[in-house]
């Protein structure tokens, strides 16, 4: 499946968005999402859709991946295939973020091992059925976003559902519109 590319448009704020949030059928199970909160932003913002898992060559549909503790590190594993995708995801994230034009913020998919910003599950072992309690955090791509652009407004689709969180994010996006953050 082809992944998203920059949509040419006017000077409206430019946002990097998880592609599965209404920009393409790229979820692991092939399902489509059409969050109304995201759809409502399309007239006021421009978007760069990206699916990190698609970009590292995982197909649609695909076997799920997960974050697994390994010593002092966290690995990105696909239990069904035994693949360790850590390096591919780190390399893609670094390269993609380095190649961005100036953007005003990020809108990512919650709970994803790649895109989740605060609530991605962490597993003690690749075969565990339950995640570690109280250890949720960012996914691999989101972590790279936070490290490279720590001051850029970042939200997930769940945050958009909370009025105050959404308005704060939009205010920050508006304030940073097309500034240089690289
Ligand atoms: S959450 Fe991220 S990696 Fe997963 S399908 Fe959506 S865009 Fe792709």
py3Dmol code that shows the C-alpha trace and the ligand (Angstrom):
import py3Dmol

protein = """\
ATOM      1  CA  UNK A   1       0.000   0.000   0.000  1.00  0.00           C
ATOM      2  CA  UNK A   2       1.318   3.435  -0.901  1.00  0.00           C
ATOM      3  CA  UNK A   3       1.967   5.718   2.039  1.00  0.00           C
ATOM      4  CA  UNK A   4       0.940   9.337   2.378  1.00  0.00           C
ATOM      5  CA  UNK A   5       2.665  12.242   0.699  1.00  0.00           C
ATOM      6  CA  UNK A   6       2.573  15.949   1.286  1.00  0.00           C
ATOM      7  CA  UNK A   7      -0.663  17.473   0.103  1.00  0.00           C
ATOM      8  CA  UNK A   8       0.042  20.715  -1.711  1.00  0.00           C
ATOM      9  CA  UNK A   9      -2.063  23.591  -0.450  1.00  0.00           C
ATOM     10  CA  UNK A  10      -2.001  27.176   0.763  1.00  0.00           C
ATOM     11  CA  UNK A  11      -0.302  28.674   3.797  1.00  0.00           C
ATOM     12  CA  UNK A  12      -2.472  27.018   6.431  1.00  0.00           C
ATOM     13  CA  UNK A  13      -0.550  25.380   9.310  1.00  0.00           C
ATOM     14  CA  UNK A  14       1.139  22.154   8.302  1.00  0.00           C
ATOM     15  CA  UNK A  15       0.605  19.132  10.557  1.00  0.00           C
ATOM     16  CA  UNK A  16       2.113  15.653  10.475  1.00  0.00           C
ATOM     17  CA  UNK A  17      -0.724  13.179  11.050  1.00  0.00           C
ATOM     18  CA  UNK A  18      -0.951   9.439  11.534  1.00  0.00           C
ATOM     19  CA  UNK A  19      -2.288   8.280   8.239  1.00  0.00           C
ATOM     20  CA  UNK A  20      -4.878   5.946   9.738  1.00  0.00           C
ATOM     21  CA  UNK A  21      -6.747   8.927  11.222  1.00  0.00           C
ATOM     22  CA  UNK A  22      -8.868   9.355   8.137  1.00  0.00           C
ATOM     23  CA  UNK A  23      -6.184   9.532   5.441  1.00  0.00           C
ATOM     24  CA  UNK A  24      -5.839   5.901   4.414  1.00  0.00           C
ATOM     25  CA  UNK A  25      -6.563   2.300   5.240  1.00  0.00           C
ATOM     26  CA  UNK A  26      -3.245   1.396   6.807  1.00  0.00           C
ATOM     27  CA  UNK A  27      -4.103  -0.125  10.168  1.00  0.00           C
ATOM     28  CA  UNK A  28      -2.729  -3.573  10.988  1.00  0.00           C
ATOM     29  CA  UNK A  29      -6.172  -5.153  10.412  1.00  0.00           C
ATOM     30  CA  UNK A  30      -7.068  -3.072   7.358  1.00  0.00           C
ATOM     31  CA  UNK A  31      -9.843  -1.231   9.184  1.00  0.00           C
ATOM     32  CA  UNK A  32     -10.592   2.396   8.369  1.00  0.00           C
ATOM     33  CA  UNK A  33     -11.000   5.141  10.920  1.00  0.00           C
ATOM     34  CA  UNK A  34     -12.853   8.393  10.300  1.00  0.00           C
ATOM     35  CA  UNK A  35     -12.595  10.416  13.516  1.00  0.00           C
ATOM     36  CA  UNK A  36     -14.983  13.344  13.252  1.00  0.00           C
ATOM     37  CA  UNK A  37     -12.646  15.484  15.314  1.00  0.00           C
ATOM     38  CA  UNK A  38      -9.912  15.021  12.699  1.00  0.00           C
ATOM     39  CA  UNK A  39     -12.256  15.480   9.748  1.00  0.00           C
ATOM     40  CA  UNK A  40     -13.326  18.794  11.246  1.00  0.00           C
ATOM     41  CA  UNK A  41      -9.750  20.084  11.037  1.00  0.00           C
ATOM     42  CA  UNK A  42      -9.245  19.435   7.350  1.00  0.00           C
ATOM     43  CA  UNK A  43     -10.491  22.806   6.175  1.00  0.00           C
ATOM     44  CA  UNK A  44      -8.198  24.773   8.482  1.00  0.00           C
ATOM     45  CA  UNK A  45      -4.979  22.773   8.399  1.00  0.00           C
ATOM     46  CA  UNK A  46      -2.767  21.073   5.876  1.00  0.00           C
ATOM     47  CA  UNK A  47      -1.575  17.561   6.592  1.00  0.00           C
ATOM     48  CA  UNK A  48       1.387  15.330   5.912  1.00  0.00           C
ATOM     49  CA  UNK A  49      -0.035  11.832   6.474  1.00  0.00           C
ATOM     50  CA  UNK A  50       2.434   9.134   7.446  1.00  0.00           C
ATOM     51  CA  UNK A  51       2.140   5.515   8.503  1.00  0.00           C
ATOM     52  CA  UNK A  52       5.485   4.516  10.023  1.00  0.00           C
ATOM     53  CA  UNK A  53       4.643   0.802   9.969  1.00  0.00           C
ATOM     54  CA  UNK A  54       3.729   1.021   6.311  1.00  0.00           C
ATOM     55  CA  UNK A  55       6.917   2.940   5.605  1.00  0.00           C
ATOM     56  CA  UNK A  56       9.136   0.219   7.063  1.00  0.00           C
ATOM     57  CA  UNK A  57       7.554  -2.307   4.749  1.00  0.00           C
ATOM     58  CA  UNK A  58       4.894  -3.945   6.878  1.00  0.00           C
ATOM     59  CA  UNK A  59       1.872  -4.681   4.728  1.00  0.00           C
ATOM     60  CA  UNK A  60      -1.827  -4.207   5.242  1.00  0.00           C
ATOM     61  CA  UNK A  61      -3.110  -6.305   6.874  1.00  0.00           C
ATOM     62  CA  UNK A  62      -0.122  -7.289   9.014  1.00  0.00           C
ATOM     63  CA  UNK A  63       0.611  -9.149  12.197  1.00  0.00           C
ATOM     64  CA  UNK A  64       0.548  -6.828  15.227  1.00  0.00           C
ATOM     65  CA  UNK A  65       3.750  -5.431  16.672  1.00  0.00           C
ATOM     66  CA  UNK A  66       4.478  -4.462  20.261  1.00  0.00           C
ATOM     67  CA  UNK A  67       7.035  -2.782  22.479  1.00  0.00           C
ATOM     68  CA  UNK A  68       8.939  -5.253  24.645  1.00  0.00           C
ATOM     69  CA  UNK A  69      11.406  -4.591  27.452  1.00  0.00           C
ATOM     70  CA  UNK A  70      14.880  -5.932  26.757  1.00  0.00           C
ATOM     71  CA  UNK A  71      17.337  -5.219  29.546  1.00  0.00           C
ATOM     72  CA  UNK A  72      17.541  -1.448  29.888  1.00  0.00           C
ATOM     73  CA  UNK A  73      16.111  -0.893  26.412  1.00  0.00           C
ATOM     74  CA  UNK A  74      12.797  -1.300  24.626  1.00  0.00           C
ATOM     75  CA  UNK A  75      12.546  -3.259  21.363  1.00  0.00           C
ATOM     76  CA  UNK A  76       9.835  -3.158  18.715  1.00  0.00           C
ATOM     77  CA  UNK A  77       8.916  -6.756  17.979  1.00  0.00           C
ATOM     78  CA  UNK A  78       6.450  -8.672  15.831  1.00  0.00           C
ATOM     79  CA  UNK A  79       5.769 -11.787  17.910  1.00  0.00           C
ATOM     80  CA  UNK A  80       4.081 -13.794  15.150  1.00  0.00           C
ATOM     81  CA  UNK A  81       7.083 -13.546  12.818  1.00  0.00           C
ATOM     82  CA  UNK A  82       9.830 -13.209  15.392  1.00  0.00           C
ATOM     83  CA  UNK A  83      11.036 -10.024  13.668  1.00  0.00           C
ATOM     84  CA  UNK A  84      12.802  -7.274  15.557  1.00  0.00           C
ATOM     85  CA  UNK A  85      11.816  -4.024  13.829  1.00  0.00           C
ATOM     86  CA  UNK A  86      13.594  -1.671  16.203  1.00  0.00           C
ATOM     87  CA  UNK A  87      16.354  -0.551  13.869  1.00  0.00           C
ATOM     88  CA  UNK A  88      14.056  -0.144  10.864  1.00  0.00           C
ATOM     89  CA  UNK A  89      11.651   2.025  12.834  1.00  0.00           C
ATOM     90  CA  UNK A  90      14.407   4.125  14.385  1.00  0.00           C
ATOM     91  CA  UNK A  91      16.058   4.656  11.010  1.00  0.00           C
ATOM     92  CA  UNK A  92      12.791   5.546   9.301  1.00  0.00           C
ATOM     93  CA  UNK A  93      11.747   7.930  12.061  1.00  0.00           C
ATOM     94  CA  UNK A  94      15.081   9.733  12.039  1.00  0.00           C
ATOM     95  CA  UNK A  95      15.135  10.040   8.273  1.00  0.00           C
ATOM     96  CA  UNK A  96      11.496  11.109   7.934  1.00  0.00           C
ATOM     97  CA  UNK A  97      11.691  13.754  10.637  1.00  0.00           C
ATOM     98  CA  UNK A  98      14.953  15.128   9.292  1.00  0.00           C
ATOM     99  CA  UNK A  99      13.370  15.531   5.858  1.00  0.00           C
ATOM    100  CA  UNK A 100      10.257  17.413   6.927  1.00  0.00           C
ATOM    101  CA  UNK A 101       9.520  20.936   5.787  1.00  0.00           C
ATOM    102  CA  UNK A 102       8.764  23.341   8.647  1.00  0.00           C
ATOM    103  CA  UNK A 103       5.681  21.995  10.410  1.00  0.00           C
ATOM    104  CA  UNK A 104       3.449  23.475  13.096  1.00  0.00           C
ATOM    105  CA  UNK A 105       2.640  20.304  15.034  1.00  0.00           C
ATOM    106  CA  UNK A 106       1.812  16.617  15.161  1.00  0.00           C
ATOM    107  CA  UNK A 107      -1.471  14.696  15.440  1.00  0.00           C
ATOM    108  CA  UNK A 108      -0.835  11.019  16.139  1.00  0.00           C
ATOM    109  CA  UNK A 109      -2.859   7.865  16.793  1.00  0.00           C
ATOM    110  CA  UNK A 110      -3.243   6.843  20.420  1.00  0.00           C
ATOM    111  CA  UNK A 111      -2.140   3.489  21.841  1.00  0.00           C
ATOM    112  CA  UNK A 112      -0.116   2.468  18.791  1.00  0.00           C
ATOM    113  CA  UNK A 113       3.327   0.885  19.340  1.00  0.00           C
ATOM    114  CA  UNK A 114       4.539   3.347  16.706  1.00  0.00           C
ATOM    115  CA  UNK A 115       2.395   6.484  17.005  1.00  0.00           C
ATOM    116  CA  UNK A 116       1.010   6.498  20.563  1.00  0.00           C
ATOM    117  CA  UNK A 117       2.259   9.541  22.475  1.00  0.00           C
ATOM    118  CA  UNK A 118       1.564   8.579  26.104  1.00  0.00           C
ATOM    119  CA  UNK A 119      -0.530   5.436  26.283  1.00  0.00           C
ATOM    120  CA  UNK A 120       1.244   2.685  24.364  1.00  0.00           C
ATOM    121  CA  UNK A 121       1.456  -0.614  26.196  1.00  0.00           C
ATOM    122  CA  UNK A 122       4.807  -2.097  27.167  1.00  0.00           C
ATOM    123  CA  UNK A 123       5.295  -5.843  27.509  1.00  0.00           C
ATOM    124  CA  UNK A 124       7.797  -7.726  29.649  1.00  0.00           C
ATOM    125  CA  UNK A 125       8.043 -10.515  27.077  1.00  0.00           C
ATOM    126  CA  UNK A 126       7.025 -10.908  23.433  1.00  0.00           C
ATOM    127  CA  UNK A 127       4.683 -13.781  24.327  1.00  0.00           C
ATOM    128  CA  UNK A 128       2.937 -12.140  27.275  1.00  0.00           C
ATOM    129  CA  UNK A 129      -0.799 -11.692  26.879  1.00  0.00           C
ATOM    130  CA  UNK A 130      -1.003  -8.768  29.307  1.00  0.00           C
ATOM    131  CA  UNK A 131       1.143  -5.601  29.264  1.00  0.00           C
ATOM    132  CA  UNK A 132       3.078  -4.243  32.211  1.00  0.00           C
ATOM    133  CA  UNK A 133       0.765  -2.340  34.493  1.00  0.00           C
ATOM    134  CA  UNK A 134       1.449   1.377  34.846  1.00  0.00           C
ATOM    135  CA  UNK A 135       4.222   1.360  32.232  1.00  0.00           C
ATOM    136  CA  UNK A 136       2.456   2.952  29.286  1.00  0.00           C
ATOM    137  CA  UNK A 137       4.426   5.507  27.302  1.00  0.00           C
ATOM    138  CA  UNK A 138       5.154   6.694  23.772  1.00  0.00           C
ATOM    139  CA  UNK A 139       5.520   4.433  20.771  1.00  0.00           C
ATOM    140  CA  UNK A 140       8.705   4.367  18.708  1.00  0.00           C
ATOM    141  CA  UNK A 141       7.810   6.998  16.126  1.00  0.00           C
ATOM    142  CA  UNK A 142       6.228   9.298  18.705  1.00  0.00           C
ATOM    143  CA  UNK A 143       9.315   9.024  20.894  1.00  0.00           C
ATOM    144  CA  UNK A 144      11.451  10.164  17.973  1.00  0.00           C
ATOM    145  CA  UNK A 145       9.059  13.090  17.393  1.00  0.00           C
ATOM    146  CA  UNK A 146       9.300  14.152  21.043  1.00  0.00           C
ATOM    147  CA  UNK A 147      13.092  13.935  20.997  1.00  0.00           C
ATOM    148  CA  UNK A 148      13.536  15.910  17.776  1.00  0.00           C
ATOM    149  CA  UNK A 149      10.732  18.458  18.245  1.00  0.00           C
ATOM    150  CA  UNK A 150      10.252  18.771  22.016  1.00  0.00           C
ATOM    151  CA  UNK A 151       8.559  22.152  21.781  1.00  0.00           C
ATOM    152  CA  UNK A 152       6.125  21.442  18.948  1.00  0.00           C
ATOM    153  CA  UNK A 153       2.444  20.904  19.823  1.00  0.00           C
ATOM    154  CA  UNK A 154       1.635  17.206  19.896  1.00  0.00           C
ATOM    155  CA  UNK A 155      -1.773  15.604  20.382  1.00  0.00           C
ATOM    156  CA  UNK A 156      -3.576  12.353  19.683  1.00  0.00           C
ATOM    157  CA  UNK A 157      -7.127  11.825  18.471  1.00  0.00           C
ATOM    158  CA  UNK A 158      -8.295  11.188  22.020  1.00  0.00           C
ATOM    159  CA  UNK A 159      -6.956  14.574  23.071  1.00  0.00           C
ATOM    160  CA  UNK A 160      -8.963  16.169  20.274  1.00  0.00           C
ATOM    161  CA  UNK A 161     -12.114  14.917  21.956  1.00  0.00           C
ATOM    162  CA  UNK A 162     -11.368  17.033  25.045  1.00  0.00           C
ATOM    163  CA  UNK A 163     -12.326  20.603  24.275  1.00  0.00           C
ATOM    164  CA  UNK A 164      -9.705  22.348  26.388  1.00  0.00           C
ATOM    165  CA  UNK A 165      -6.903  20.077  25.163  1.00  0.00           C
ATOM    166  CA  UNK A 166      -7.996  20.548  21.551  1.00  0.00           C
ATOM    167  CA  UNK A 167      -8.212  24.325  21.851  1.00  0.00           C
ATOM    168  CA  UNK A 168      -4.808  24.563  23.528  1.00  0.00           C
ATOM    169  CA  UNK A 169      -3.255  22.460  20.769  1.00  0.00           C
ATOM    170  CA  UNK A 170      -4.899  24.570  18.065  1.00  0.00           C
ATOM    171  CA  UNK A 171      -3.693  27.766  19.730  1.00  0.00           C
ATOM    172  CA  UNK A 172      -0.138  26.483  19.825  1.00  0.00           C
ATOM    173  CA  UNK A 173      -0.363  25.312  16.227  1.00  0.00           C
ATOM    174  CA  UNK A 174      -1.605  28.719  15.163  1.00  0.00           C
ATOM    175  CA  UNK A 175       1.195  30.436  17.042  1.00  0.00           C
ATOM    176  CA  UNK A 176       3.832  28.261  15.408  1.00  0.00           C
ATOM    177  CA  UNK A 177       2.420  28.246  11.925  1.00  0.00           C
ATOM    178  CA  UNK A 178       5.093  27.440   9.397  1.00  0.00           C
ATOM    179  CA  UNK A 179       7.887  28.573  11.679  1.00  0.00           C
ATOM    180  CA  UNK A 180      11.337  27.071  11.432  1.00  0.00           C
ATOM    181  CA  UNK A 181      11.691  24.270  13.959  1.00  0.00           C
ATOM    182  CA  UNK A 182      14.371  22.163  12.372  1.00  0.00           C
TER     183      UNK A 182
END
"""
ligand_1 = """\
8
LIG
S -1.084 4.164 14.314
Fe 0.611 4.885 13.056
S 1.685 3.011 12.432
Fe -0.341 2.390 13.171
S -1.625 2.336 11.342
Fe -1.846 4.371 12.234
S -0.343 5.610 11.145
Fe 0.206 3.464 10.821
"""
view = py3Dmol.view(width=600, height=400)
view.addModel(protein, "pdb")
view.setStyle({"model": 0}, {"cartoon": {"style": "trace"}})
view.addModel(ligand_1, "xyz")
view.setStyle({"model": 1}, {"stick": {}})
view.zoomTo()
view.show()
